[in-house]
Amino acid sequence: MTDATPPPGAQPPPPAGATPPPPPPWARAYPQAPPATQYPAAPHSFAPQPPPPGYAPSPTYAPPAQHAPQPRPARRLAPEGNKNYILTVVLSYFLGLFGVDRFYLGKNGTGLAKLLTFGGFGYWWLIDLLLTIFGGQRDAWGYRLDGYERHKKTVWIMFGAFFGGAMALGLISAIASASFTSSGPTALGWVLIAMLVLGAASVFTVLTARRRARRRGQRKANSRNPVPARVAALTQKLGELRPLYAVHAAGGDEHAATLVRLIDSLRSETSELFTRLKAKSDKSERERAEGEYEDKLSKLTAALDRSYLLDVMSNPRLWDDSAQRVRDVIRAAEAVDAQLLENIRQVNARQGLVFQARIDGLIGPGKAMDDWQRDFDRASGDG
């Protein structure tokens, strides 16, 4: 092979084994980067790359700790002194124009200035009053007023009512003076009179409607259940005790069977009595019956309850003369039941007299003649 001929104008290559010439000055001032083939090409993906082989993180590294927000320190209040809050409010309101409230708090200098300026021409008096009411006032030593936390709401309500009433009274006085003159009501006065009359009529209408609705509701409740509420609660209690006595009756206890029958009769006859009283008697008679049977049924229910008769029947050996106790309660229940039945008959008899009088009026003299003839024939036969 023959050596390649360099192109025209090109320097010939150095001979083999020759030392290369030194770089020019501009190349020594600015060092060139290493060839690109010395480093691998950067990948085109932005995905995280695995660490190079042999790499291990430092064992002393730890992520910075997240600092929790610190709570703000509570505002420290000045301690309470020996100057009373209520007394300071009273002095500030009634005698504040003369600086008495500041003299009481030990502030003699500002108290004297307040006295000489007549309460700062009223402005200082108002500012001190508001500061005292809302807890911003301090005594001469910087202490809070004693009793502010305990009495502040009461003072606020009282002053709110007082100033609100004063403002309302002033507004009413202004409207009255603008509505009435010496010659009579003005146009505004007639409008106010009409509004007052309309408001009074509306209030009367609403109250009347509510009263009627209440009475209508009471009538509906009474029509659904004629038994008074307290008596009905006692009969309901008797109904709750009935299954407990039915258990004893199922076990062969004759006294329990008698009590089951009496409980059913008491509940039925109580409802029947008050139903008939509601239809055939006046209100006073119903109220007397309610009071009487509320007392009797409450005593009887207490005797039949778990704490007495049911315990006697369940644990007879724990009670002295248990059989006599059972008989006494049965006798009391029979007496109440008999009285209920007698009262029902009395109500019916009273109503029967009314209807008998009406029937006699319809029959007229013919019935009287028949009765005389019957009495005459009976007397003749006896003779």
ZIJOBEL-V936085 format. One record per pair of residues at least 24 apart in sequence whose C-alpha atoms are under 10 Angstrom apart, sorted by sequence separation. I is the first residue (numbers start at 1). J is the second residue. D is the distance in Angstrom with one decimal. If there is no record, write none. Layout:
BEGIN
i=I j=J d=D
i=I j=J d=D
END
This chain:
BEGIN
i=95 j=119 d=9.3
i=97 j=121 d=8.2
i=101 j=125 d=9.6
i=239 j=263 d=7.4
i=97 j=122 d=6.9
i=99 j=124 d=9.5
i=238 j=263 d=6.5
i=239 j=264 d=8.0
i=303 j=328 d=10.0
i=304 j=329 d=7.6
i=96 j=122 d=9.1
i=97 j=123 d=9.5
i=99 j=125 d=8.2
i=102 j=128 d=9.0
i=133 j=159 d=8.9
i=238 j=264 d=8.7
i=303 j=329 d=6.9
i=304 j=330 d=9.4
i=97 j=124 d=8.1
i=98 j=125 d=8.8
i=101 j=128 d=8.7
i=239 j=266 d=10.0
i=270 j=297 d=9.8
i=303 j=330 d=10.0
i=96 j=124 d=8.6
i=97 j=125 d=5.7
i=101 j=129 d=9.3
i=235 j=263 d=8.7
i=238 j=266 d=8.7
i=239 j=267 d=7.8
i=96 j=125 d=5.5
i=97 j=126 d=9.1
i=99 j=128 d=9.7
i=235 j=264 d=9.6
i=238 j=267 d=7.7
i=300 j=329 d=7.8
i=303 j=332 d=9.5
i=304 j=333 d=9.4
i=95 j=125 d=9.0
i=96 j=126 d=8.5
i=300 j=330 d=9.7
i=303 j=333 d=9.7
i=94 j=125 d=9.8
i=97 j=128 d=10.0
i=101 j=132 d=9.7
i=107 j=138 d=9.7
i=235 j=266 d=7.9
i=236 j=267 d=8.3
i=266 j=297 d=9.1
i=93 j=125 d=7.9
i=96 j=128 d=7.9
i=105 j=137 d=9.3
i=106 j=138 d=9.9
i=107 j=139 d=7.2
i=108 j=140 d=8.8
i=235 j=267 d=5.7
i=300 j=332 d=7.4
i=301 j=333 d=9.6
i=92 j=125 d=7.3
i=93 j=126 d=8.4
i=96 j=129 d=7.8
i=105 j=138 d=7.7
i=106 j=139 d=6.4
i=107 j=140 d=5.4
i=234 j=267 d=9.2
i=235 j=268 d=9.2
i=299 j=332 d=9.7
i=300 j=333 d=6.9
i=92 j=126 d=8.8
i=105 j=139 d=4.7
i=106 j=140 d=5.1
i=107 j=141 d=9.1
i=92 j=127 d=9.9
i=93 j=128 d=9.0
i=94 j=129 d=9.9
i=102 j=137 d=9.9
i=104 j=139 d=8.5
i=105 j=140 d=6.0
i=106 j=141 d=8.2
i=232 j=267 d=9.0
i=235 j=270 d=8.1
i=92 j=128 d=7.0
i=93 j=129 d=6.3
i=102 j=138 d=9.8
i=103 j=139 d=9.7
i=104 j=140 d=9.5
i=105 j=141 d=8.8
i=235 j=271 d=9.0
i=296 j=332 d=9.5
i=297 j=333 d=9.1
i=300 j=336 d=8.7
i=92 j=129 d=5.6
i=93 j=130 d=9.7
i=102 j=139 d=8.2
i=103 j=140 d=9.5
i=105 j=142 d=10.0
i=296 j=333 d=9.5
i=91 j=129 d=9.2
i=92 j=130 d=9.3
i=101 j=139 d=10.0
i=102 j=140 d=8.7
i=105 j=143 d=9.9
i=232 j=270 d=8.8
i=263 j=301 d=9.9
i=89 j=128 d=9.3
i=90 j=129 d=9.2
i=92 j=131 d=9.9
i=93 j=132 d=9.7
i=231 j=270 d=8.5
i=232 j=271 d=8.4
i=297 j=336 d=8.1
i=89 j=129 d=6.9
i=92 j=132 d=7.8
i=93 j=133 d=9.9
i=105 j=145 d=9.2
i=231 j=271 d=9.4
i=296 j=336 d=7.3
i=88 j=129 d=9.0
i=89 j=130 d=9.2
i=92 j=133 d=9.4
i=263 j=304 d=9.8
i=89 j=131 d=9.5
i=90 j=132 d=9.8
i=89 j=132 d=6.1
i=90 j=133 d=9.9
i=227 j=270 d=7.7
i=228 j=271 d=9.5
i=231 j=274 d=9.9
i=293 j=336 d=8.7
i=88 j=132 d=7.2
i=89 j=133 d=6.5
i=227 j=271 d=6.0
i=88 j=133 d=9.0
i=226 j=271 d=7.4
i=227 j=272 d=8.8
i=259 j=304 d=9.1
i=86 j=132 d=9.3
i=225 j=271 d=8.5
i=226 j=272 d=9.1
i=227 j=273 d=8.6
i=228 j=274 d=8.1
i=293 j=339 d=9.9
i=85 j=132 d=7.7
i=86 j=133 d=9.0
i=226 j=273 d=9.4
i=227 j=274 d=5.5
i=293 j=340 d=8.9
i=85 j=133 d=8.4
i=226 j=274 d=6.0
i=227 j=275 d=7.0
i=88 j=137 d=9.3
i=225 j=274 d=9.3
i=226 j=275 d=5.5
i=85 j=135 d=8.6
i=225 j=275 d=8.4
i=226 j=276 d=8.9
i=227 j=277 d=9.7
i=226 j=277 d=8.8
i=227 j=278 d=8.9
i=289 j=340 d=10.0
i=85 j=137 d=9.3
i=223 j=275 d=9.1
i=226 j=278 d=6.8
i=222 j=275 d=9.6
i=226 j=279 d=9.4
i=256 j=310 d=9.4
i=289 j=343 d=9.2
i=83 j=138 d=9.0
i=223 j=278 d=9.1
i=83 j=139 d=7.3
i=222 j=278 d=8.9
i=81 j=138 d=8.8
i=82 j=139 d=9.0
i=88 j=145 d=8.2
i=256 j=313 d=8.5
i=80 j=138 d=9.2
i=81 j=139 d=7.7
i=87 j=145 d=9.8
i=88 j=146 d=9.8
i=228 j=286 d=9.2
i=255 j=313 d=9.2
i=80 j=139 d=9.6
i=85 j=144 d=8.7
i=86 j=145 d=8.9
i=87 j=146 d=9.9
i=227 j=286 d=9.8
i=228 j=287 d=9.1
i=231 j=290 d=7.0
i=234 j=293 d=9.7
i=235 j=294 d=9.7
i=238 j=297 d=9.0
i=245 j=304 d=9.4
i=78 j=138 d=9.2
i=81 j=141 d=8.5
i=83 j=143 d=8.6
i=84 j=144 d=9.3
i=85 j=145 d=5.1
i=86 j=146 d=8.6
i=230 j=290 d=8.4
i=231 j=291 d=8.8
i=234 j=294 d=7.6
i=237 j=297 d=9.9
i=238 j=298 d=9.8
i=241 j=301 d=8.7
i=253 j=313 d=9.1
i=81 j=142 d=8.4
i=82 j=143 d=8.4
i=83 j=144 d=8.1
i=84 j=145 d=5.7
i=85 j=146 d=5.5
i=86 j=147 d=7.6
i=228 j=289 d=9.9
i=229 j=290 d=9.5
i=230 j=291 d=9.4
i=231 j=292 d=9.9
i=233 j=294 d=9.5
i=234 j=295 d=10.0
i=237 j=298 d=9.5
i=244 j=305 d=9.7
i=80 j=142 d=9.1
i=81 j=143 d=5.0
i=82 j=144 d=8.6
i=83 j=145 d=5.4
i=84 j=146 d=4.8
i=85 j=147 d=5.6
i=86 j=148 d=7.9
i=228 j=290 d=6.9
i=231 j=293 d=7.1
i=232 j=294 d=9.1
i=234 j=296 d=10.0
i=235 j=297 d=7.7
i=238 j=300 d=9.1
i=242 j=304 d=9.6
i=244 j=306 d=9.0
i=248 j=310 d=9.3
i=79 j=142 d=8.7
i=80 j=143 d=5.3
i=81 j=144 d=5.8
i=82 j=145 d=7.0
i=83 j=146 d=5.7
i=84 j=147 d=6.5
i=85 j=148 d=5.6
i=227 j=290 d=8.5
i=228 j=291 d=9.9
i=230 j=293 d=9.8
i=231 j=294 d=5.4
i=234 j=297 d=6.5
i=235 j=298 d=9.2
i=238 j=301 d=6.4
i=241 j=304 d=7.6
i=78 j=142 d=7.4
i=79 j=143 d=5.7
i=80 j=144 d=4.4
i=81 j=145 d=5.9
i=82 j=146 d=5.9
i=83 j=147 d=8.9
i=84 j=148 d=8.2
i=85 j=149 d=9.4
i=230 j=294 d=6.8
i=231 j=295 d=9.0
i=233 j=297 d=10.0
i=234 j=298 d=6.4
i=237 j=301 d=7.2
i=238 j=302 d=9.7
i=241 j=305 d=7.0
i=245 j=309 d=9.9
i=78 j=143 d=5.8
i=79 j=144 d=6.0
i=80 j=145 d=5.6
i=81 j=146 d=5.8
i=82 j=147 d=9.4
i=85 j=150 d=9.6
i=86 j=151 d=7.7
i=229 j=294 d=9.9
i=231 j=296 d=9.9
i=233 j=298 d=9.6
i=234 j=299 d=9.9
i=237 j=302 d=9.7
i=240 j=305 d=9.7
i=241 j=306 d=8.3
i=245 j=310 d=7.7
i=248 j=313 d=8.2
i=77 j=143 d=9.3
i=78 j=144 d=6.1
i=79 j=145 d=8.7
i=80 j=146 d=5.3
i=81 j=147 d=9.5
i=85 j=151 d=8.0
i=86 j=152 d=8.8
i=89 j=155 d=8.6
i=228 j=294 d=9.2
i=231 j=297 d=7.6
i=234 j=300 d=9.4
i=235 j=301 d=8.5
i=238 j=304 d=8.2
i=244 j=310 d=8.0
i=248 j=314 d=8.4
i=277 j=343 d=9.7
i=281 j=347 d=7.8
i=77 j=144 d=8.4
i=78 j=145 d=9.7
i=79 j=146 d=9.0
i=80 j=147 d=8.1
i=85 j=152 d=8.6
i=231 j=298 d=8.5
i=234 j=301 d=7.1
i=237 j=304 d=9.9
i=238 j=305 d=8.7
i=259 j=326 d=9.7
i=266 j=333 d=8.1
i=270 j=337 d=8.7
i=273 j=340 d=7.1
i=277 j=344 d=8.5
i=280 j=347 d=7.3
i=80 j=148 d=8.8
i=230 j=298 d=9.5
i=234 j=302 d=9.8
i=237 j=305 d=9.0
i=245 j=313 d=9.3
i=255 j=323 d=9.5
i=262 j=330 d=8.3
i=265 j=333 d=9.8
i=266 j=334 d=9.0
i=269 j=337 d=7.6
i=272 j=340 d=9.1
i=273 j=341 d=8.1
i=276 j=344 d=7.5
i=280 j=348 d=8.5
i=86 j=155 d=8.0
i=241 j=310 d=9.2
i=265 j=334 d=9.6
i=268 j=337 d=9.9
i=269 j=338 d=9.7
i=271 j=340 d=10.0
i=272 j=341 d=9.3
i=273 j=342 d=9.8
i=275 j=344 d=9.8
i=281 j=350 d=9.3
i=85 j=155 d=9.8
i=256 j=326 d=9.2
i=259 j=329 d=9.0
i=263 j=333 d=8.1
i=266 j=336 d=7.8
i=267 j=337 d=9.3
i=269 j=339 d=9.9
i=270 j=340 d=6.8
i=273 j=343 d=7.2
i=274 j=344 d=8.8
i=277 j=347 d=7.1
i=280 j=350 d=8.7
i=281 j=351 d=9.0
i=255 j=326 d=7.5
i=259 j=330 d=6.7
i=262 j=333 d=6.8
i=263 j=334 d=9.7
i=266 j=337 d=5.7
i=269 j=340 d=6.3
i=270 j=341 d=8.9
i=273 j=344 d=5.4
i=276 j=347 d=7.2
i=277 j=348 d=9.5
i=280 j=351 d=7.0
i=255 j=327 d=7.9
i=258 j=330 d=7.8
i=262 j=334 d=7.0
i=265 j=337 d=7.0
i=266 j=338 d=9.3
i=268 j=340 d=9.9
i=269 j=341 d=6.8
i=272 j=344 d=7.6
i=273 j=345 d=9.2
i=276 j=348 d=8.1
i=265 j=338 d=9.9
i=256 j=330 d=9.4
i=259 j=333 d=8.0
i=262 j=336 d=9.6
i=263 j=337 d=9.0
i=266 j=340 d=7.8
i=269 j=343 d=9.7
i=270 j=344 d=9.2
i=273 j=347 d=8.3
i=255 j=330 d=7.9
i=258 j=333 d=10.0
i=259 j=334 d=9.2
i=262 j=337 d=7.3
i=265 j=340 d=9.6
i=266 j=341 d=9.3
i=269 j=344 d=8.1
i=273 j=348 d=9.9
i=276 j=351 d=9.9
i=258 j=334 d=9.7
i=265 j=341 d=9.6
END
